[in-house]
Amino acid sequence: MPREAAILPFGALMLAASVSSWAQTPPAPVQGGTLGTITVTEQAETQGKDQVQTKKTNIGKGTQEIRDIPQSINVITEKLIDDVKLDTLKDALHYSAGITFAATENGTDQDIRLRGFPVATVGDLLIDGMRDPSQYDRDTFNLERIEVLRGSASMIFGRGSTGGVINQVSKKPLLADQTDVEATAGSRGYYRTTADFNVRTGETSALRINAMWNKADNGGAKIDKYGIAPSYSWGVGTANEFTVGLFHLNVDNVPLSAVRWVATGRQGVTGYSASGVPTIGSLGTLAPVKPGSFYGTTADKVLGKATYGSASWLHRFDDGGELRTQVRSGTFDRNQWSTAAGASTTFGAPTTVANFSDYTMLTRSGLTPRKDEYKGTYLQSDYSKELNWGGMKHQLLAGVDASKEEASRYQNDAFFNNSFRGRALGSRANTFVGTPNDGAGLSGTFVEPVYRDSSAYSAKSMGVYLQDLVQVAPDWKILGGLRYDRLSGDFDQYNYTNPACVRPTPAPRGYTQTANCTDRRERYSAGSPLPTVATTHLSQGAWSYRAGVLYQPSTTQSYHLSYSTSFNSSADTYQYVSPQTAGTPPEKSRNIELGTKLDWLDGRLSTRAAIFRTEKTNERTTDSDFANSSYLLSGKRHSQGLELDVVGRLSSQWEVYFSYSYIPTATIDKVGSTATPGTVGSRVGLTPKHSGAAWISYQATPKFRVAGGVRGASENRPLQGGSGAASLANSTPGYVVGDMMLEYKFTPDLYAQLNVNNVTNKLYGDQLYPGFAIAGAKRTVLFTVGARF
């Protein structure tokens, strides 16, 4: 019998069983005889919207049991996303321990840190296992689950992944007829609707369309976005399975404004002198404003578009091997200009937490305008096969991937937008703490940025890898993997000579330089609107390794000891290559981990625990002798700690999700000679000792379910300088935020859901920057009605 004919009915049965809780198309009548008895031994595949527990993942490229991956892994399923109403990737990652967020100078909310190491800015965000490096505001409407693999993993994914990777798994067509529609209304004019249409178009084909529309007036900040993601699969369950899809997300938001640090009124060590003597200064903390206060202007905005197409082909060989090939290509645009507010004096006295009140005046300033355009095309092919060779069982995984990435970044044109021409960027008026969202706009004659080229690049990369998991004894497996990457690219930096007010030389007696060159003795330098372009070519290669030992004495126990490496080239997604970095070899990192994955209660409950040490062994630094010409790889830092996860069902009524990270040590070990004194030995920024989240739901009656959770972190500090060290002067206190949910099912297919997020209206620092912090969202009440048919 041909292989395809044998696979087809079995695959159809599995997929039909996987959606047994949904309305299904009755099977076609059998013609010409009676089928024999069919015994289905495989377990039904469970969708992400069914439960918080999952045991399989594709994050290791081929489909693998999580117990066979010798690294810490945490999975946020669609059910948890729906239960807590986690609309954005950032919202969802609050429920994964060890993750923090930096507020960059231009306010992007996608600067994610894992174990204290950057994720998004070095390309460690993934979609279906392929890079998703652009910084745009992501939504969860098309996600089946979010997978967080912790620790170095360049052997699988190429450059990056010092702290780990975050994989967004897209929803795929199912062989079933099912539709989910939800409509949500909430506080502060929040409206959101999502639709998930899945239509079985044939015996092995299906069409799925996910769509989202979201609008809200968030007390001055604004949400206004929509998205659509159609996909079509055919040949499902056969020897050749194909899927094609499109994705489009449009964002027109006003972000929450940043507020500068406020003095606590206490003195402490804020730095060190050149000779290493501690300097004493004022300590800062999160400004004690009311949660959700918006001190921006009507000109604040974050505009973004993400559009891409994707295709995949899964071929199942007659000998059991599988070859999965994927391609994705798209464009990403982002434009942001927002506000940072700050207080310096209150009634003439320096502002502190003690005198901070509704009458404290806030000055407002615009953050650096930002505009990016990004293009990325990714292709990868992965082959997996189980075989017996040399008297042992092998699980081979091999693959090749390639990418082409192009990016252009723009800056405000300081030549034409110059005050001497009367075209300065609009200024932001002062306000008071007690008057947030005062409707202020910009004043001036030329309020909007006019952009000009800042930097650009075009780069190509290719990687090839091979991994083997060998069953060397009944309870023992050994993992070994090797990968080589090659990256090359051309990078441009645009430098301009802008007009500038020049003081008279020599300065007359009593002369004071004026603003806008109004003194007749002053003049403007000529400047030039045309840039000089510094072009740099980079070409680098690097090897990555992965090794592990797994002890699995039963199907419910797995213990591992693993070692893996990663590398960061100069060409990541944010720090574009300059002549200074082009000649610098890649940074290298390694991860050592001892952990266990145990299943309980007949597999309904999974626990995962690991102790780890992640090190960057040769971080880029600068030396005083070469600071302007090249970097040295003389830096070093590490983090180490413990991670715990508990997911699954305690009983038919109780379901639990728990994720916790304890990082007692995160230290800068070595730095270059230009680093601030006192940096060596200090803690890494954005790395709280404790962080985590928990969510528990209880099915009180067949129709009524109640759930609640907490998320939070201990004291957190922003970065200080470029070494990665934590700020000594500023910090946010630890916090715990509570969320809750009530659900009532009128019928199995019609339900209502009430959510209250940030129940106690807690003020907490969510995104931290050396100069300011962005607080988390205030208490939000959401009422949802959903139907399935």
Summary of the structure (lengths in Angstrom):
residues: 789
radius of gyration: 27.7
end to end distance: 38.0
largest distance: 110.4
contacts: 2767
relative contact order: 0.13
helix: 6%
strand: 56%
